[in-house]
Amino acid sequence: MNFRNTLLSGLALATVLGTSAMAEDVQMGIVVKIGGIPWFNAMEQGILERAEELGVSAEMIGPTSADPALQVRAIEDLIAKGVDVIGVVPNDEAALEPVLTKARKAGITVIAHEGPGLNNVDWNFELASAVGFGEAHAQLLCESAEKPGSYAVYVGSLTVPLHNAWADAAVSWLDGNCEGLTKVGDRYGVAESVDDSRSTALDLMAANDDLRGILAFGSQGPIGAGRAIEERRLAGQVHVMGPFSPGQGRQLVKDGVIAGGYMWNPAEAGRVFVTLGNMLVEGAEITEGTTIEGLGAVSPDAATRNIITDNLLEINAETVDVLAEKGL
């Protein structure tokens, strides 16, 4: 090989290696509430697909249970690893504030989803407003319940702020707009577990002959409550609604056990984590009218660091197959 060919080969190799190094320059870790459930499996797919498109490195960390301490530990590990971006879907905002403060002091960009009350973030993004999401489910319950009676409210846990904000909005709307329905108990922090949601629903139905519905905020809540209603053969008498994975709940919807609900695309949320993280690392400023793929042109709240959009999808007997076939 002559000198010219050797030089060209060397330049070509350097270009390949340089491109590869650039692709690995931006590293992201996204810590979600819990691993291994359909909702966050779909989010992980979105994270990985968008990372490949942008040529960055991104991984999702899903703890084995919805324990805030496990999220703190995962974020500590990402800080030690020296990633550029940390994303989080919080189980407990207050528990995460100290470790997110540590991350930002280390120069790490921090992005949250479903964490509108977090202070130590660069941005939190939502694909639905808390009030609109809660009220939409409340209206569905009011329309479904044909007789006066009681209803119960599930959340993922009593420390998940967004679930509780949805519940607050739903209860407030029902109090003011739906005569004949009264809430039983306060709220039940079981909706991240199918088994806990099922057993709680069985207890509620046994103790309340007039139970008309369960508002389940947390993707496993409608599934577990639906299975309990199916067991008791009370489909059409006790109505359950909330956000859930269409692929997981498809048959329960078709059988009339789950009345329906609203959701956003968790895969799209995963893509937004990576898109927004990459924009911020590259120095982009998020201002009025900034277009973010997956969110559209946004109107950010600089004071609260929240980006709220309205990208709701309705889940019902007509839409569930189409949504499930999209992998949701």
C-alpha positions, 0 to 999 in steps of 0.5 A: 500500500503506497503512502497516499492510500495509507493516509486515506485509509488512516483518515477514513478510520479516524472519521469512523472512530470519531463518529462512533465517539460522538455517538457515545458522547451523550449518555442518558439514564432514565429511572422509572417507577417500576420495571417489567410492566407493559407501560414502562416496557413501551416507554423503554422501547421509545427511549431506545428507538429515539436514542438510536435515531439521534446517535446517543446512548440511553438506558432505562432503569426500572426498579423491582418495586415502587420504592422511592429508595430504589429510585434514589439508589439508581440515580446515585449510580447514574451520578457516579457513572457521570452521565450527561442526562438523568430522567426520572418518573418519580414515585415520591417527589420529596424523597428525590429532591436531595439526590436530584440536587446532587445530580445538578450540582455535578453538572448533569441535566435533569428531566422529569415526567409526571413530576410537576412539583419537583424543584431540582429539575431542568424541565418536567414535561407532561402529555396531559394536564393534571386537572384535565386528565382527572376530570376526563375520568370523572366524567366517564365514571359519572356517565357510566354509573346508572344508579346512585351509590359509592365509588373508590379511588386508587392511586399508585401510592399516596406519595405519587404526586401526579396520581394524587393530583389526578385524584383530587381533580376527579373527586372535585369534579364529581362532588360538583357535577355528579349527584348520587355518587359518594366516595367511599374511604379516602384513596387506596395506594395500590394501583401499581400492583395488579394483585393489590388492586384486585384484592382491594376491589374484592374487599370494597365490593364485599363491604359496599353493596352500592359500589358503582365504580373504581377510579384507578390512577396507575396502570395496573389499577384498572387491570387488577380491579377489572379482574376482581369485577370479572370474578364477581360477575359484576361487569356493567354494575361496577365500573372501572376506569383509568389509564392502562396499557391497551394490550394488557387490558384489551379483553377486559374492555371488550368484555365490558369489565373496564369501562375505558379510560384515557392515556398518553403514549408511554413510548412517545414519552420515552422518545421525548426524554431523549429528544429533550435531553439531547436538545438541552445538552446541545444548549437549546433554550426552551421558550414560548413556541419551541418545537419539541418532537412528540410535544409539538410547539410548547408553552413552557412555564419558566417559573415551575419548569413545567412543559404541559401539553395535551396529547390524550388518547381515549381507550374504549371498545372502538380504539383498544385494538388499534392502540394495542396493535401499536404496541401500547 
